[in-house]
Amino acid sequence: MENTESLFAWMNWTPPVAIFFVAIVTMLIGMTLWQIKSPSIERKGFLPMPTTRGDRLFISLLTAAYVNLAWAAFTTPEIPQAIGAGVSFVVLLVVMRWG
């Protein structure tokens, strides 16, 4: 059986990557606990379909990924990626609240 170090050796585990994955896992655990405590109902926001909290989180995460990819593709290295991450976070908040 492989040890943990060799199991994850293919991944470039920098602090930002670790923070990203910890944040995703924390969001999923939080949403699961919230769903257990207070089950969500579908509602219609500006998205073209009725969605639950979990649906909006999934759509937000996909949108954030595309925003970050677009930021990396269309900006120069002199412009920090953190700005793209900030824009993604704002998009996540908007979709979660009004989506």
DRENMI-988215 format. One line per field, with one value per residue: residue in one letter; chain; x, y, z of N, C-alpha, C in turn. Coordinates in nm, 2 decimals. Layout:
<zatis>
aa <- a; ...
ch <- A; ...
n_X <- X; ...
n_Y <- Y; ...
n_Z <- Z; ...
ca_X <- X; ...
ca_Y <- Y; ...
ca_Z <- Z; ...
c_X <- X; ...
c_Y <- Y; ...
c_Z <- Z; ...
</zatis>
This chain:
<zatis>
aa <- m; e; n; t; e; s; l; f; a; w; m; n; w; t; p; p; v; a; i; f; f; v; a; i; v; t; m; l; i; g; m; t; l; w; q; i; k; s; p; s; i; e; r; k; g; f; l; p; m; p; t; t; r; g; d; r; l; f; i; s; l; l; t; a; a; y; v; n; l; a; w; a; a; f; t; t; p; e; i; p; q; a; i; g; a; g; v; s; f; v; v; l; l; v; v; m; r; w; g
ch <- A; A; A; A; A; A; A; A; A; A; A; A; A; A; A; A; A; A; A; A; A; A; A; A; A; A; A; A; A; A; A; A; A; A; A; A; A; A; A; A; A; A; A; A; A; A; A; A; A; A; A; A; A; A; A; A; A; A; A; A; A; A; A; A; A; A; A; A; A; A; A; A; A; A; A; A; A; A; A; A; A; A; A; A; A; A; A; A; A; A; A; A; A; A; A; A; A; A; A
n_X <- 0.08; 0.05; 0.22; 0.09; 0.23; 0.34; 0.11; -0.02; 0.17; 0.16; 0.02; 0.05; 0.10; 0.06; 0.04; -0.19; -0.34; -0.40; -0.55; -0.77; -0.89; -0.95; -1.14; -1.34; -1.42; -1.50; -1.72; -1.89; -1.94; -2.06; -2.29; -2.42; -2.48; -2.64; -2.85; -2.95; -3.04; -3.22; -3.41; -3.40; -3.60; -3.72; -3.66; -3.73; -3.50; -3.29; -3.18; -3.25; -3.42; -3.59; -3.42; -3.23; -3.05; -2.82; -2.81; -2.76; -2.51; -2.35; -2.37; -2.26; -1.99; -1.90; -1.92; -1.74; -1.51; -1.49; -1.47; -1.22; -1.06; -1.09; -0.99; -0.72; -0.66; -0.70; -0.56; -0.26; 0.05; 0.13; -0.10; -0.26; -0.38; -0.54; -0.73; -0.90; -0.99; -1.13; -1.33; -1.46; -1.56; -1.74; -1.92; -2.01; -2.14; -2.35; -2.49; -2.56; -2.73; -2.93; -2.97
n_Y <- -0.12; 0.22; 0.50; 0.80; 1.03; 0.96; 0.90; 1.14; 1.28; 1.36; 1.59; 1.95; 2.07; 2.35; 2.63; 2.80; 2.62; 2.42; 2.57; 2.64; 2.38; 2.31; 2.51; 2.45; 2.19; 2.26; 2.43; 2.24; 2.07; 2.25; 2.33; 2.08; 2.03; 2.25; 2.19; 1.95; 2.06; 2.26; 2.20; 2.29; 2.47; 2.48; 2.77; 3.05; 3.26; 3.49; 3.31; 3.08; 2.87; 2.70; 2.67; 2.51; 2.56; 2.41; 2.36; 2.62; 2.67; 2.48; 2.58; 2.83; 2.76; 2.64; 2.87; 3.04; 2.90; 2.92; 3.20; 3.25; 3.10; 3.25; 3.49; 3.42; 3.36; 3.60; 3.81; 3.98; 3.85; 4.04; 4.14; 4.06; 3.73; 3.71; 3.91; 3.82; 3.60; 3.73; 3.86; 3.63; 3.54; 3.74; 3.69; 3.44; 3.50; 3.66; 3.49; 3.29; 3.44; 3.58; 3.42
n_Z <- 0.00; -0.09; 0.06; 0.21; 0.12; -0.14; -0.27; -0.31; -0.46; -0.72; -0.73; -0.72; -0.43; -0.32; -0.08; -0.16; -0.32; -0.14; 0.05; -0.12; -0.17; 0.09; 0.15; -0.03; 0.06; 0.32; 0.26; 0.14; 0.36; 0.54; 0.39; 0.38; 0.65; 0.69; 0.52; 0.64; 0.89; 0.81; 0.56; 0.22; -0.01; -0.35; -0.54; -0.75; -0.90; -1.06; -1.23; -1.50; -1.41; -1.15; -0.84; -0.57; -0.26; -0.28; -0.56; -0.64; -0.52; -0.66; -0.93; -0.88; -0.81; -1.05; -1.22; -1.09; -1.14; -1.42; -1.44; -1.32; -1.49; -1.73; -1.64; -1.60; -1.87; -2.01; -1.90; -1.81; -1.66; -1.47; -1.35; -1.06; -0.98; -0.77; -0.78; -0.98; -0.83; -0.63; -0.78; -0.86; -0.61; -0.55; -0.76; -0.68; -0.43; -0.53; -0.70; -0.51; -0.34; -0.50; -0.72
ca_X <- 0.00; 0.13; 0.20; 0.02; 0.31; 0.35; -0.03; -0.05; 0.29; 0.13; -0.04; 0.14; 0.03; 0.11; -0.06; -0.31; -0.41; -0.45; -0.66; -0.88; -0.96; -1.01; -1.26; -1.45; -1.47; -1.58; -1.85; -1.98; -1.98; -2.15; -2.42; -2.48; -2.53; -2.75; -2.96; -3.01; -3.10; -3.32; -3.42; -3.42; -3.71; -3.68; -3.71; -3.69; -3.43; -3.26; -3.14; -3.36; -3.48; -3.60; -3.30; -3.22; -2.92; -2.72; -2.80; -2.69; -2.37; -2.28; -2.36; -2.16; -1.86; -1.87; -1.91; -1.62; -1.40; -1.48; -1.42; -1.08; -0.99; -1.09; -0.90; -0.58; -0.64; -0.71; -0.49; -0.11; 0.09; 0.15; -0.22; -0.27; -0.49; -0.63; -0.84; -0.99; -1.06; -1.22; -1.45; -1.53; -1.62; -1.86; -2.02; -2.06; -2.23; -2.47; -2.57; -2.62; -2.83; -3.03; -2.98
ca_Y <- 0.00; 0.34; 0.59; 0.92; 1.12; 0.92; 0.90; 1.28; 1.34; 1.41; 1.72; 2.05; 2.12; 2.48; 2.68; 2.84; 2.50; 2.36; 2.66; 2.62; 2.26; 2.32; 2.60; 2.37; 2.09; 2.33; 2.47; 2.13; 2.02; 2.35; 2.31; 1.95; 2.05; 2.34; 2.11; 1.86; 2.14; 2.33; 2.16; 2.40; 2.46; 2.54; 2.91; 3.11; 3.39; 3.54; 3.19; 3.04; 2.76; 2.69; 2.61; 2.50; 2.62; 2.32; 2.39; 2.75; 2.65; 2.41; 2.68; 2.93; 2.70; 2.63; 3.00; 3.09; 2.83; 2.99; 3.34; 3.24; 3.06; 3.36; 3.59; 3.38; 3.37; 3.73; 3.92; 3.96; 3.80; 4.15; 4.16; 3.95; 3.64; 3.73; 4.00; 3.73; 3.52; 3.82; 3.87; 3.50; 3.53; 3.83; 3.62; 3.33; 3.56; 3.71; 3.37; 3.23; 3.53; 3.62; 3.33
ca_Z <- 0.00; -0.10; 0.17; 0.17; 0.04; -0.28; -0.32; -0.35; -0.52; -0.86; -0.71; -0.67; -0.31; -0.26; 0.02; -0.22; -0.36; -0.01; 0.10; -0.21; -0.14; 0.23; 0.14; -0.10; 0.16; 0.43; 0.20; 0.12; 0.49; 0.59; 0.31; 0.42; 0.78; 0.68; 0.46; 0.74; 0.99; 0.75; 0.42; 0.13; -0.11; -0.47; -0.56; -0.88; -0.90; -1.20; -1.31; -1.58; -1.36; -1.00; -0.78; -0.43; -0.22; -0.34; -0.70; -0.66; -0.49; -0.77; -1.04; -0.84; -0.82; -1.19; -1.27; -1.04; -1.22; -1.55; -1.43; -1.29; -1.62; -1.82; -1.58; -1.63; -2.01; -2.08; -1.83; -1.80; -1.52; -1.38; -1.28; -0.97; -0.99; -0.65; -0.83; -1.04; -0.73; -0.57; -0.87; -0.85; -0.49; -0.56; -0.84; -0.59; -0.34; -0.61; -0.74; -0.39; -0.28; -0.59; -0.83
c_X <- 0.09; 0.11; 0.14; 0.10; 0.32; 0.22; -0.06; 0.07; 0.26; 0.07; 0.06; 0.07; 0.09; 0.00; -0.19; -0.40; -0.48; -0.57; -0.79; -0.96; -1.02; -1.14; -1.37; -1.51; -1.55; -1.71; -1.94; -2.03; -2.09; -2.29; -2.49; -2.55; -2.65; -2.88; -3.03; -3.09; -3.23; -3.33; -3.46; -3.54; -3.67; -3.74; -3.66; -3.63; -3.41; -3.21; -3.26; -3.44; -3.50; -3.48; -3.31; -3.08; -2.81; -2.70; -2.72; -2.54; -2.29; -2.27; -2.26; -2.02; -1.81; -1.84; -1.77; -1.50; -1.38; -1.43; -1.27; -1.00; -0.98; -1.00; -0.75; -0.56; -0.62; -0.64; -0.34; -0.07; 0.12; 0.02; -0.25; -0.40; -0.59; -0.74; -0.94; -1.07; -1.16; -1.35; -1.53; -1.61; -1.75; -1.96; -2.09; -2.17; -2.36; -2.55; -2.64; -2.74; -2.95; -3.06; -3.10
c_Y <- 0.12; 0.43; 0.72; 1.02; 1.09; 0.92; 1.04; 1.35; 1.41; 1.55; 1.83; 2.12; 2.24; 2.53; 2.73; 2.73; 2.43; 2.44; 2.65; 2.49; 2.25; 2.40; 2.52; 2.27; 2.15; 2.38; 2.36; 2.07; 2.12; 2.34; 2.19; 1.97; 2.14; 2.27; 2.02; 1.94; 2.21; 2.30; 2.28; 2.37; 2.53; 2.68; 2.96; 3.25; 3.43; 3.42; 3.14; 2.92; 2.77; 2.62; 2.60; 2.56; 2.54; 2.34; 2.52; 2.75; 2.59; 2.51; 2.78; 2.88; 2.69; 2.77; 3.06; 3.03; 2.90; 3.13; 3.34; 3.19; 3.18; 3.47; 3.55; 3.39; 3.51; 3.85; 3.88; 3.91; 3.92; 4.18; 4.04; 3.86; 3.65; 3.82; 3.91; 3.64; 3.61; 3.84; 3.74; 3.49; 3.62; 3.76; 3.51; 3.39; 3.61; 3.59; 3.30; 3.31; 3.55; 3.53; 3.24
c_Z <- 0.00; 0.02; 0.12; 0.09; -0.11; -0.34; -0.38; -0.42; -0.65; -0.85; -0.66; -0.55; -0.25; -0.16; -0.05; -0.27; -0.24; 0.04; 0.01; -0.18; 0.00; 0.23; 0.08; 0.00; 0.27; 0.38; 0.19; 0.26; 0.55; 0.52; 0.35; 0.55; 0.77; 0.62; 0.56; 0.84; 0.93; 0.60; 0.33; 0.04; -0.23; -0.48; -0.69; -0.86; -1.04; -1.29; -1.38; -1.53; -1.20; -0.94; -0.63; -0.39; -0.28; -0.48; -0.72; -0.62; -0.60; -0.89; -1.01; -0.85; -0.96; -1.25; -1.22; -1.11; -1.35; -1.55; -1.40; -1.42; -1.72; -1.77; -1.62; -1.78; -2.07; -2.00; -1.84; -1.67; -1.42; -1.30; -1.19; -0.99; -0.88; -0.69; -0.89; -0.94; -0.65; -0.65; -0.87; -0.72; -0.49; -0.64; -0.76; -0.50; -0.41; -0.65; -0.62; -0.34; -0.38; -0.71; -0.81
</zatis>
